[in-house]
């Protein structure tokens, strides 16, 4: 099977050249249409904690939170 493909490729150089040209053009077309998003998401990760602390004032309860 592979010998037949090789023999065909040697005999029909124009057909193989045209096929390779089509593959190259399809590759260029695909590369142009490829959406590239090169801007990374640089926002900080944030969480919201809802808590109830009747004995602490808001600044004091805020001081108990921590960052990682």
Secondary structure, 3 states (H helix, E strand, C coil): CHHHHHHHHHHCHHHHHHHHHHHHHHHHHHHHHCCCCCCCCCCCCCCCCCCCCCCCCHHHHHHCCCCC
